Amino acid sequence: MIGRLRGELISKDPPFLLLDVNGVGYDVEAPMSTFYDLPAPGKQVVLFTHLAIRDDAHVLYGFASESERSLFRALLKVSGVGAKMALAILSGMGTDEFAACVQVEDTAALVRLPGIGKKTAERLIVEMRDRLGKLDLAPSGAVSAGRSQAVEHSPVVDAVGALIALGYRPNDASRMVRAIDSEGLSSEEIIRASLKAAVTA
């Protein structure tokens, strides 16, 4: 099991990134909460990882903190929740925000996330309520500091593409990005603002 990686960040194209560890390139899929704190390509980064072994592929997921990884693993145990939905949850709200939603039974906030209907939200609250007490949800900031200001391609296009990869329909992703003032923002900042606006709408 690969539990932690430390190496040079080669590229980042949400929700995917490429990490060079002693000459070996690791393709890693990560939530937007991790991308927000990634340094510029060429810098060193540390990620906590989860390896999922499927019949058709081995998929490596990376997280900025152990608490994010713990929550991801706990979400995978919920009936009907797969890796894509778990990443969407972590991308749309922080671990502390998710814990608060579960504690106060705020299904309305959860259904604003892509792919989550009312029944799934209710199931998340029921099945996660007892598990949250066993998780350390304090952010640890494991990813190296220094968010990249270098923007490749169009940050708006990149943001829309990332939202689609997270499960939003193309029209919805475009609408979300158009709804915010994206001038001068990086793709990560556009995605963060779009997700925040969608969750609080």
mmCIF file of the C-alpha atoms, coordinates in Angstrom:
data_MODEL
# 
_entry.id   MODEL 
# 
loop_
_atom_site.group_PDB 
_atom_site.id 
_atom_site.type_symbol 
_atom_site.label_atom_id 
_atom_site.label_alt_id 
_atom_site.label_comp_id 
_atom_site.label_asym_id 
_atom_site.label_entity_id 
_atom_site.label_seq_id 
_atom_site.pdbx_PDB_ins_code 
_atom_site.Cartn_x 
_atom_site.Cartn_y 
_atom_site.Cartn_z 
_atom_site.occupancy 
_atom_site.B_iso_or_equiv 
_atom_site.pdbx_formal_charge 
_atom_site.auth_seq_id 
_atom_site.auth_comp_id 
_atom_site.auth_asym_id 
_atom_site.auth_atom_id 
_atom_site.pdbx_PDB_model_num 
ATOM 1   C CA . MET A 1 1   ? 0.000   0.000  0.000   1.00 0.00 ? 1   MET A CA 1 
ATOM 2   C CA . ILE A 1 2   ? 1.325   3.432  -0.954  1.00 0.00 ? 2   ILE A CA 1 
ATOM 3   C CA . GLY A 1 3   ? 0.490   5.749  1.949   1.00 0.00 ? 3   GLY A CA 1 
ATOM 4   C CA . ARG A 1 4   ? 2.621   8.826  1.380   1.00 0.00 ? 4   ARG A CA 1 
ATOM 5   C CA . LEU A 1 5   ? 4.549   10.438 -1.466  1.00 0.00 ? 5   LEU A CA 1 
ATOM 6   C CA . ARG A 1 6   ? 7.163   13.163 -1.398  1.00 0.00 ? 6   ARG A CA 1 
ATOM 7   C CA . GLY A 1 7   ? 8.556   14.486 -4.649  1.00 0.00 ? 7   GLY A CA 1 
ATOM 8   C CA . GLU A 1 8   ? 8.588   17.142 -7.342  1.00 0.00 ? 8   GLU A CA 1 
ATOM 9   C CA . LEU A 1 9   ? 5.307   18.386 -8.729  1.00 0.00 ? 9   LEU A CA 1 
ATOM 10  C CA . ILE A 1 10  ? 5.534   18.030 -12.509 1.00 0.00 ? 10  ILE A CA 1 
ATOM 11  C CA . SER A 1 11  ? 2.078   19.115 -13.616 1.00 0.00 ? 11  SER A CA 1 
ATOM 12  C CA . LYS A 1 12  ? -1.404  19.770 -12.303 1.00 0.00 ? 12  LYS A CA 1 
ATOM 13  C CA . ASP A 1 13  ? -4.583  19.552 -14.305 1.00 0.00 ? 13  ASP A CA 1 
ATOM 14  C CA . PRO A 1 14  ? -7.489  19.218 -11.840 1.00 0.00 ? 14  PRO A CA 1 
ATOM 15  C CA . PRO A 1 15  ? -8.423  16.677 -10.690 1.00 0.00 ? 15  PRO A CA 1 
ATOM 16  C CA . PHE A 1 16  ? -5.131  15.063 -11.823 1.00 0.00 ? 16  PHE A CA 1 
ATOM 17  C CA . LEU A 1 17  ? -1.524  15.791 -10.955 1.00 0.00 ? 17  LEU A CA 1 
ATOM 18  C CA . LEU A 1 18  ? 1.812   14.196 -11.788 1.00 0.00 ? 18  LEU A CA 1 
ATOM 19  C CA . LEU A 1 19  ? 4.440   13.736 -9.082  1.00 0.00 ? 19  LEU A CA 1 
ATOM 20  C CA . ASP A 1 20  ? 8.048   12.702 -9.705  1.00 0.00 ? 20  ASP A CA 1 
ATOM 21  C CA . VAL A 1 21  ? 9.419   10.613 -6.839  1.00 0.00 ? 21  VAL A CA 1 
ATOM 22  C CA . ASN A 1 22  ? 13.051  9.661  -7.401  1.00 0.00 ? 22  ASN A CA 1 
ATOM 23  C CA . GLY A 1 23  ? 12.556  9.423  -11.146 1.00 0.00 ? 23  GLY A CA 1 
ATOM 24  C CA . VAL A 1 24  ? 9.239   7.575  -11.009 1.00 0.00 ? 24  VAL A CA 1 
ATOM 25  C CA . GLY A 1 25  ? 6.181   9.527  -12.162 1.00 0.00 ? 25  GLY A CA 1 
ATOM 26  C CA . TYR A 1 26  ? 3.000   8.971  -10.165 1.00 0.00 ? 26  TYR A CA 1 
ATOM 27  C CA . ASP A 1 27  ? -0.367  9.957  -11.623 1.00 0.00 ? 27  ASP A CA 1 
ATOM 28  C CA . VAL A 1 28  ? -2.497  11.084 -8.692  1.00 0.00 ? 28  VAL A CA 1 
ATOM 29  C CA . GLU A 1 29  ? -6.142  12.119 -8.517  1.00 0.00 ? 29  GLU A CA 1 
ATOM 30  C CA . ALA A 1 30  ? -6.932  14.692 -5.844  1.00 0.00 ? 30  ALA A CA 1 
ATOM 31  C CA . PRO A 1 31  ? -9.816  16.829 -4.561  1.00 0.00 ? 31  PRO A CA 1 
ATOM 32  C CA . MET A 1 32  ? -9.801  20.579 -5.178  1.00 0.00 ? 32  MET A CA 1 
ATOM 33  C CA . SER A 1 33  ? -9.122  21.162 -1.481  1.00 0.00 ? 33  SER A CA 1 
ATOM 34  C CA . THR A 1 34  ? -5.659  19.726 -2.135  1.00 0.00 ? 34  THR A CA 1 
ATOM 35  C CA . PHE A 1 35  ? -5.134  21.653 -5.378  1.00 0.00 ? 35  PHE A CA 1 
ATOM 36  C CA . TYR A 1 36  ? -5.798  24.960 -3.618  1.00 0.00 ? 36  TYR A CA 1 
ATOM 37  C CA . ASP A 1 37  ? -2.560  24.564 -1.638  1.00 0.00 ? 37  ASP A CA 1 
ATOM 38  C CA . LEU A 1 38  ? -0.302  23.007 -4.255  1.00 0.00 ? 38  LEU A CA 1 
ATOM 39  C CA . PRO A 1 39  ? 2.902   24.907 -5.038  1.00 0.00 ? 39  PRO A CA 1 
ATOM 40  C CA . ALA A 1 40  ? 4.006   25.766 -8.557  1.00 0.00 ? 40  ALA A CA 1 
ATOM 41  C CA . PRO A 1 41  ? 5.260   22.925 -10.786 1.00 0.00 ? 41  PRO A CA 1 
ATOM 42  C CA . GLY A 1 42  ? 8.897   22.181 -10.055 1.00 0.00 ? 42  GLY A CA 1 
ATOM 43  C CA . LYS A 1 43  ? 8.458   22.514 -6.292  1.00 0.00 ? 43  LYS A CA 1 
ATOM 44  C CA . GLN A 1 44  ? 8.520   19.756 -3.702  1.00 0.00 ? 44  GLN A CA 1 
ATOM 45  C CA . VAL A 1 45  ? 5.230   18.459 -2.351  1.00 0.00 ? 45  VAL A CA 1 
ATOM 46  C CA . VAL A 1 46  ? 4.071   15.886 0.196   1.00 0.00 ? 46  VAL A CA 1 
ATOM 47  C CA . LEU A 1 47  ? 0.806   13.999 -0.244  1.00 0.00 ? 47  LEU A CA 1 
ATOM 48  C CA . PHE A 1 48  ? -0.990  11.422 1.858   1.00 0.00 ? 48  PHE A CA 1 
ATOM 49  C CA . THR A 1 49  ? -2.288  8.777  -0.516  1.00 0.00 ? 49  THR A CA 1 
ATOM 50  C CA . HIS A 1 50  ? -4.889  6.057  -0.877  1.00 0.00 ? 50  HIS A CA 1 
ATOM 51  C CA . LEU A 1 51  ? -4.424  3.280  -3.435  1.00 0.00 ? 51  LEU A CA 1 
ATOM 52  C CA . ALA A 1 52  ? -7.606  1.809  -4.917  1.00 0.00 ? 52  ALA A CA 1 
ATOM 53  C CA . ILE A 1 53  ? -7.195  -1.482 -6.751  1.00 0.00 ? 53  ILE A CA 1 
ATOM 54  C CA . ARG A 1 54  ? -9.895  -2.259 -9.283  1.00 0.00 ? 54  ARG A CA 1 
ATOM 55  C CA . ASP A 1 55  ? -10.226 -4.957 -11.916 1.00 0.00 ? 55  ASP A CA 1 
ATOM 56  C CA . ASP A 1 56  ? -9.391  -2.499 -14.690 1.00 0.00 ? 56  ASP A CA 1 
ATOM 57  C CA . ALA A 1 57  ? -6.952  -0.119 -12.994 1.00 0.00 ? 57  ALA A CA 1 
ATOM 58  C CA . HIS A 1 58  ? -4.928  0.867  -9.950  1.00 0.00 ? 58  HIS A CA 1 
ATOM 59  C CA . VAL A 1 59  ? -5.884  4.437  -8.976  1.00 0.00 ? 59  VAL A CA 1 
ATOM 60  C CA . LEU A 1 60  ? -3.856  6.574  -6.590  1.00 0.00 ? 60  LEU A CA 1 
ATOM 61  C CA . TYR A 1 61  ? -5.623  9.366  -4.712  1.00 0.00 ? 61  TYR A CA 1 
ATOM 62  C CA . GLY A 1 62  ? -3.695  12.155 -2.992  1.00 0.00 ? 62  GLY A CA 1 
ATOM 63  C CA . PHE A 1 63  ? -4.617  14.465 -0.121  1.00 0.00 ? 63  PHE A CA 1 
ATOM 64  C CA . ALA A 1 64  ? -3.145  17.512 1.572   1.00 0.00 ? 64  ALA A CA 1 
ATOM 65  C CA . SER A 1 65  ? -3.741  16.136 5.065   1.00 0.00 ? 65  SER A CA 1 
ATOM 66  C CA . GLU A 1 66  ? -4.316  12.900 6.894   1.00 0.00 ? 66  GLU A CA 1 
ATOM 67  C CA . SER A 1 67  ? -7.734  14.167 7.962   1.00 0.00 ? 67  SER A CA 1 
ATOM 68  C CA . GLU A 1 68  ? -8.818  14.535 4.318   1.00 0.00 ? 68  GLU A CA 1 
ATOM 69  C CA . ARG A 1 69  ? -7.634  11.024 3.555   1.00 0.00 ? 69  ARG A CA 1 
ATOM 70  C CA . SER A 1 70  ? -9.399  9.653  6.633   1.00 0.00 ? 70  SER A CA 1 
ATOM 71  C CA . LEU A 1 71  ? -12.650 11.308 5.615   1.00 0.00 ? 71  LEU A CA 1 
ATOM 72  C CA . PHE A 1 72  ? -12.259 10.030 2.033   1.00 0.00 ? 72  PHE A CA 1 
ATOM 73  C CA . ARG A 1 73  ? -11.809 6.465  3.301   1.00 0.00 ? 73  ARG A CA 1 
ATOM 74  C CA . ALA A 1 74  ? -14.783 6.791  5.636   1.00 0.00 ? 74  ALA A CA 1 
ATOM 75  C CA . LEU A 1 75  ? -16.965 8.101  2.798   1.00 0.00 ? 75  LEU A CA 1 
ATOM 76  C CA . LEU A 1 76  ? -16.071 5.087  0.645   1.00 0.00 ? 76  LEU A CA 1 
ATOM 77  C CA . LYS A 1 77  ? -17.687 2.872  3.279   1.00 0.00 ? 77  LYS A CA 1 
ATOM 78  C CA . VAL A 1 78  ? -21.028 4.627  2.897   1.00 0.00 ? 78  VAL A CA 1 
ATOM 79  C CA . SER A 1 79  ? -23.490 2.696  0.749   1.00 0.00 ? 79  SER A CA 1 
ATOM 80  C CA . GLY A 1 80  ? -23.708 4.177  -2.734  1.00 0.00 ? 80  GLY A CA 1 
ATOM 81  C CA . VAL A 1 81  ? -20.678 6.461  -2.370  1.00 0.00 ? 81  VAL A CA 1 
ATOM 82  C CA . GLY A 1 82  ? -17.748 5.859  -4.700  1.00 0.00 ? 82  GLY A CA 1 
ATOM 83  C CA . ALA A 1 83  ? -14.415 7.567  -5.116  1.00 0.00 ? 83  ALA A CA 1 
ATOM 84  C CA . LYS A 1 84  ? -15.741 10.176 -7.562  1.00 0.00 ? 84  LYS A CA 1 
ATOM 85  C CA . MET A 1 85  ? -18.494 11.265 -5.182  1.00 0.00 ? 85  MET A CA 1 
ATOM 86  C CA . ALA A 1 86  ? -16.114 11.288 -2.215  1.00 0.00 ? 86  ALA A CA 1 
ATOM 87  C CA . LEU A 1 87  ? -13.736 13.571 -4.148  1.00 0.00 ? 87  LEU A CA 1 
ATOM 88  C CA . ALA A 1 88  ? -16.650 15.828 -5.072  1.00 0.00 ? 88  ALA A CA 1 
ATOM 89  C CA . ILE A 1 89  ? -17.599 16.147 -1.401  1.00 0.00 ? 89  ILE A CA 1 
ATOM 90  C CA . LEU A 1 90  ? -14.038 17.031 -0.388  1.00 0.00 ? 90  LEU A CA 1 
ATOM 91  C CA . SER A 1 91  ? -13.807 19.477 -3.290  1.00 0.00 ? 91  SER A CA 1 
ATOM 92  C CA . GLY A 1 92  ? -17.037 21.225 -2.378  1.00 0.00 ? 92  GLY A CA 1 
ATOM 93  C CA . MET A 1 93  ? -16.507 21.656 1.352   1.00 0.00 ? 93  MET A CA 1 
ATOM 94  C CA . GLY A 1 94  ? -13.785 21.304 3.953   1.00 0.00 ? 94  GLY A CA 1 
ATOM 95  C CA . THR A 1 95  ? -13.646 18.433 6.395   1.00 0.00 ? 95  THR A CA 1 
ATOM 96  C CA . ASP A 1 96  ? -14.871 20.681 9.210   1.00 0.00 ? 96  ASP A CA 1 
ATOM 97  C CA . GLU A 1 97  ? -17.755 21.939 7.056   1.00 0.00 ? 97  GLU A CA 1 
ATOM 98  C CA . PHE A 1 98  ? -18.784 18.388 6.211   1.00 0.00 ? 98  PHE A CA 1 
ATOM 99  C CA . ALA A 1 99  ? -18.664 17.409 9.882   1.00 0.00 ? 99  ALA A CA 1 
ATOM 100 C CA . ALA A 1 100 ? -20.885 20.384 10.719  1.00 0.00 ? 100 ALA A CA 1 
ATOM 101 C CA . CYS A 1 101 ? -23.389 19.386 8.012   1.00 0.00 ? 101 CYS A CA 1 
ATOM 102 C CA . VAL A 1 102 ? -23.614 15.891 9.453   1.00 0.00 ? 102 VAL A CA 1 
ATOM 103 C CA . GLN A 1 103 ? -23.916 17.088 13.034  1.00 0.00 ? 103 GLN A CA 1 
ATOM 104 C CA . VAL A 1 104 ? -26.756 19.527 12.298  1.00 0.00 ? 104 VAL A CA 1 
ATOM 105 C CA . GLU A 1 105 ? -28.299 17.236 9.653   1.00 0.00 ? 105 GLU A CA 1 
ATOM 106 C CA . ASP A 1 106 ? -27.997 19.878 6.924   1.00 0.00 ? 106 ASP A CA 1 
ATOM 107 C CA . THR A 1 107 ? -29.103 17.860 3.898   1.00 0.00 ? 107 THR A CA 1 
ATOM 108 C CA . ALA A 1 108 ? -29.699 21.052 1.894   1.00 0.00 ? 108 ALA A CA 1 
ATOM 109 C CA . ALA A 1 109 ? -25.959 21.871 1.829   1.00 0.00 ? 109 ALA A CA 1 
ATOM 110 C CA . LEU A 1 110 ? -25.044 18.329 0.813   1.00 0.00 ? 110 LEU A CA 1 
ATOM 111 C CA . VAL A 1 111 ? -27.475 18.100 -2.109  1.00 0.00 ? 111 VAL A CA 1 
ATOM 112 C CA . ARG A 1 112 ? -25.834 21.164 -3.676  1.00 0.00 ? 112 ARG A CA 1 
ATOM 113 C CA . LEU A 1 113 ? -22.770 19.025 -4.318  1.00 0.00 ? 113 LEU A CA 1 
ATOM 114 C CA . PRO A 1 114 ? -22.601 17.226 -7.702  1.00 0.00 ? 114 PRO A CA 1 
ATOM 115 C CA . GLY A 1 115 ? -24.133 13.766 -7.798  1.00 0.00 ? 115 GLY A CA 1 
ATOM 116 C CA . ILE A 1 116 ? -25.717 13.939 -4.349  1.00 0.00 ? 116 ILE A CA 1 
ATOM 117 C CA . GLY A 1 117 ? -29.488 13.676 -4.110  1.00 0.00 ? 117 GLY A CA 1 
ATOM 118 C CA . LYS A 1 118 ? -31.669 13.958 -1.041  1.00 0.00 ? 118 LYS A CA 1 
ATOM 119 C CA . LYS A 1 119 ? -31.587 10.228 -0.272  1.00 0.00 ? 119 LYS A CA 1 
ATOM 120 C CA . THR A 1 120 ? -27.803 10.088 -0.569  1.00 0.00 ? 120 THR A CA 1 
ATOM 121 C CA . ALA A 1 121 ? -27.473 13.150 1.656   1.00 0.00 ? 121 ALA A CA 1 
ATOM 122 C CA . GLU A 1 122 ? -29.699 11.556 4.274   1.00 0.00 ? 122 GLU A CA 1 
ATOM 123 C CA . ARG A 1 123 ? -27.694 8.323  4.076   1.00 0.00 ? 123 ARG A CA 1 
ATOM 124 C CA . LEU A 1 124 ? -24.433 10.258 4.488   1.00 0.00 ? 124 LEU A CA 1 
ATOM 125 C CA . ILE A 1 125 ? -25.735 11.898 7.637   1.00 0.00 ? 125 ILE A CA 1 
ATOM 126 C CA . VAL A 1 126 ? -26.981 8.640  9.145   1.00 0.00 ? 126 VAL A CA 1 
ATOM 127 C CA . GLU A 1 127 ? -23.911 6.544  8.311   1.00 0.00 ? 127 GLU A CA 1 
ATOM 128 C CA . MET A 1 128 ? -21.269 9.217  8.989   1.00 0.00 ? 128 MET A CA 1 
ATOM 129 C CA . ARG A 1 129 ? -22.638 10.522 12.272  1.00 0.00 ? 129 ARG A CA 1 
ATOM 130 C CA . ASP A 1 130 ? -21.016 7.819  14.394  1.00 0.00 ? 130 ASP A CA 1 
ATOM 131 C CA . ARG A 1 131 ? -17.839 7.636  12.305  1.00 0.00 ? 131 ARG A CA 1 
ATOM 132 C CA . LEU A 1 132 ? -16.961 11.318 12.577  1.00 0.00 ? 132 LEU A CA 1 
ATOM 133 C CA . GLY A 1 133 ? -16.030 10.970 16.216  1.00 0.00 ? 133 GLY A CA 1 
ATOM 134 C CA . LYS A 1 134 ? -13.272 8.542  15.277  1.00 0.00 ? 134 LYS A CA 1 
ATOM 135 C CA . LEU A 1 135 ? -11.754 10.842 12.642  1.00 0.00 ? 135 LEU A CA 1 
ATOM 136 C CA . ASP A 1 136 ? -9.197  13.584 13.206  1.00 0.00 ? 136 ASP A CA 1 
ATOM 137 C CA . LEU A 1 137 ? -10.659 16.357 11.079  1.00 0.00 ? 137 LEU A CA 1 
ATOM 138 C CA . ALA A 1 138 ? -8.230  19.102 11.981  1.00 0.00 ? 138 ALA A CA 1 
ATOM 139 C CA . PRO A 1 139 ? -6.353  20.283 8.865   1.00 0.00 ? 139 PRO A CA 1 
ATOM 140 C CA . SER A 1 140 ? -2.647  19.471 8.995   1.00 0.00 ? 140 SER A CA 1 
ATOM 141 C CA . GLY A 1 141 ? -1.426  21.464 5.984   1.00 0.00 ? 141 GLY A CA 1 
ATOM 142 C CA . ALA A 1 142 ? 0.782   18.642 4.726   1.00 0.00 ? 142 ALA A CA 1 
ATOM 143 C CA . VAL A 1 143 ? 1.086   20.074 1.237   1.00 0.00 ? 143 VAL A CA 1 
ATOM 144 C CA . SER A 1 144 ? 3.946   22.496 0.765   1.00 0.00 ? 144 SER A CA 1 
ATOM 145 C CA . ALA A 1 145 ? 2.907   26.126 0.997   1.00 0.00 ? 145 ALA A CA 1 
ATOM 146 C CA . GLY A 1 146 ? 2.890   28.525 -1.907  1.00 0.00 ? 146 GLY A CA 1 
ATOM 147 C CA . ARG A 1 147 ? -0.033  28.397 -4.291  1.00 0.00 ? 147 ARG A CA 1 
ATOM 148 C CA . SER A 1 148 ? 0.966   28.679 -7.899  1.00 0.00 ? 148 SER A CA 1 
ATOM 149 C CA . GLN A 1 149 ? 0.252   31.929 -9.673  1.00 0.00 ? 149 GLN A CA 1 
ATOM 150 C CA . ALA A 1 150 ? 1.370   30.536 -13.009 1.00 0.00 ? 150 ALA A CA 1 
ATOM 151 C CA . VAL A 1 151 ? -1.601  29.859 -15.238 1.00 0.00 ? 151 VAL A CA 1 
ATOM 152 C CA . GLU A 1 152 ? -1.455  27.507 -18.187 1.00 0.00 ? 152 GLU A CA 1 
ATOM 153 C CA . HIS A 1 153 ? -3.982  27.873 -20.984 1.00 0.00 ? 153 HIS A CA 1 
ATOM 154 C CA . SER A 1 154 ? -7.122  29.793 -20.000 1.00 0.00 ? 154 SER A CA 1 
ATOM 155 C CA . PRO A 1 155 ? -7.915  29.651 -16.278 1.00 0.00 ? 155 PRO A CA 1 
ATOM 156 C CA . VAL A 1 156 ? -11.646 29.874 -17.068 1.00 0.00 ? 156 VAL A CA 1 
ATOM 157 C CA . VAL A 1 157 ? -11.473 26.936 -19.480 1.00 0.00 ? 157 VAL A CA 1 
ATOM 158 C CA . ASP A 1 158 ? -9.388  24.940 -17.015 1.00 0.00 ? 158 ASP A CA 1 
ATOM 159 C CA . ALA A 1 159 ? -11.878 25.701 -14.232 1.00 0.00 ? 159 ALA A CA 1 
ATOM 160 C CA . VAL A 1 160 ? -14.854 24.579 -16.320 1.00 0.00 ? 160 VAL A CA 1 
ATOM 161 C CA . GLY A 1 161 ? -13.017 21.386 -17.278 1.00 0.00 ? 161 GLY A CA 1 
ATOM 162 C CA . ALA A 1 162 ? -12.220 20.629 -13.647 1.00 0.00 ? 162 ALA A CA 1 
ATOM 163 C CA . LEU A 1 163 ? -15.834 21.145 -12.574 1.00 0.00 ? 163 LEU A CA 1 
ATOM 164 C CA . ILE A 1 164 ? -16.983 18.771 -15.320 1.00 0.00 ? 164 ILE A CA 1 
ATOM 165 C CA . ALA A 1 165 ? -14.435 16.206 -14.108 1.00 0.00 ? 165 ALA A CA 1 
ATOM 166 C CA . LEU A 1 166 ? -15.902 16.575 -10.617 1.00 0.00 ? 166 LEU A CA 1 
ATOM 167 C CA . GLY A 1 167 ? -19.336 15.566 -11.893 1.00 0.00 ? 167 GLY A CA 1 
ATOM 168 C CA . TYR A 1 168 ? -21.057 18.788 -12.943 1.00 0.00 ? 168 TYR A CA 1 
ATOM 169 C CA . ARG A 1 169 ? -22.807 18.913 -16.309 1.00 0.00 ? 169 ARG A CA 1 
ATOM 170 C CA . PRO A 1 170 ? -21.005 21.096 -18.895 1.00 0.00 ? 170 PRO A CA 1 
ATOM 171 C CA . ASN A 1 171 ? -23.788 23.689 -18.947 1.00 0.00 ? 171 ASN A CA 1 
ATOM 172 C CA . ASP A 1 172 ? -23.872 23.852 -15.150 1.00 0.00 ? 172 ASP A CA 1 
ATOM 173 C CA . ALA A 1 173 ? -20.082 24.128 -14.930 1.00 0.00 ? 173 ALA A CA 1 
ATOM 174 C CA . SER A 1 174 ? -20.047 26.998 -17.425 1.00 0.00 ? 174 SER A CA 1 
ATOM 175 C CA . ARG A 1 175 ? -22.891 28.749 -15.601 1.00 0.00 ? 175 ARG A CA 1 
ATOM 176 C CA . MET A 1 176 ? -21.110 28.432 -12.254 1.00 0.00 ? 176 MET A CA 1 
ATOM 177 C CA . VAL A 1 177 ? -17.915 29.977 -13.607 1.00 0.00 ? 177 VAL A CA 1 
ATOM 178 C CA . ARG A 1 178 ? -19.751 32.775 -15.422 1.00 0.00 ? 178 ARG A CA 1 
ATOM 179 C CA . ALA A 1 179 ? -21.561 33.667 -12.200 1.00 0.00 ? 179 ALA A CA 1 
ATOM 180 C CA . ILE A 1 180 ? -18.377 34.871 -10.495 1.00 0.00 ? 180 ILE A CA 1 
ATOM 181 C CA . ASP A 1 181 ? -15.896 37.632 -11.265 1.00 0.00 ? 181 ASP A CA 1 
ATOM 182 C CA . SER A 1 182 ? -12.977 35.564 -12.564 1.00 0.00 ? 182 SER A CA 1 
ATOM 183 C CA . GLU A 1 183 ? -10.773 38.388 -13.822 1.00 0.00 ? 183 GLU A CA 1 
ATOM 184 C CA . GLY A 1 184 ? -7.219  38.003 -12.538 1.00 0.00 ? 184 GLY A CA 1 
ATOM 185 C CA . LEU A 1 185 ? -7.933  34.712 -10.777 1.00 0.00 ? 185 LEU A CA 1 
ATOM 186 C CA . SER A 1 186 ? -6.077  31.452 -11.284 1.00 0.00 ? 186 SER A CA 1 
ATOM 187 C CA . SER A 1 187 ? -8.027  28.348 -12.273 1.00 0.00 ? 187 SER A CA 1 
ATOM 188 C CA . GLU A 1 188 ? -7.816  27.026 -8.695  1.00 0.00 ? 188 GLU A CA 1 
ATOM 189 C CA . GLU A 1 189 ? -9.231  30.280 -7.326  1.00 0.00 ? 189 GLU A CA 1 
ATOM 190 C CA . ILE A 1 190 ? -12.043 30.272 -9.907  1.00 0.00 ? 190 ILE A CA 1 
ATOM 191 C CA . ILE A 1 191 ? -12.949 26.696 -8.975  1.00 0.00 ? 191 ILE A CA 1 
ATOM 192 C CA . ARG A 1 192 ? -12.912 27.516 -5.284  1.00 0.00 ? 192 ARG A CA 1 
ATOM 193 C CA . ALA A 1 193 ? -15.160 30.567 -5.758  1.00 0.00 ? 193 ALA A CA 1 
ATOM 194 C CA . SER A 1 194 ? -17.542 28.633 -8.027  1.00 0.00 ? 194 SER A CA 1 
ATOM 195 C CA . LEU A 1 195 ? -17.876 25.722 -5.599  1.00 0.00 ? 195 LEU A CA 1 
ATOM 196 C CA . LYS A 1 196 ? -18.341 28.053 -2.643  1.00 0.00 ? 196 LYS A CA 1 
ATOM 197 C CA . ALA A 1 197 ? -21.057 29.968 -4.469  1.00 0.00 ? 197 ALA A CA 1 
ATOM 198 C CA . ALA A 1 198 ? -22.809 26.732 -5.475  1.00 0.00 ? 198 ALA A CA 1 
ATOM 199 C CA . VAL A 1 199 ? -22.814 25.346 -1.935  1.00 0.00 ? 199 VAL A CA 1 
ATOM 200 C CA . THR A 1 200 ? -24.037 28.571 -0.327  1.00 0.00 ? 200 THR A CA 1 
ATOM 201 C CA . ALA A 1 201 ? -26.618 29.422 -3.015  1.00 0.00 ? 201 ALA A CA 1 
# 
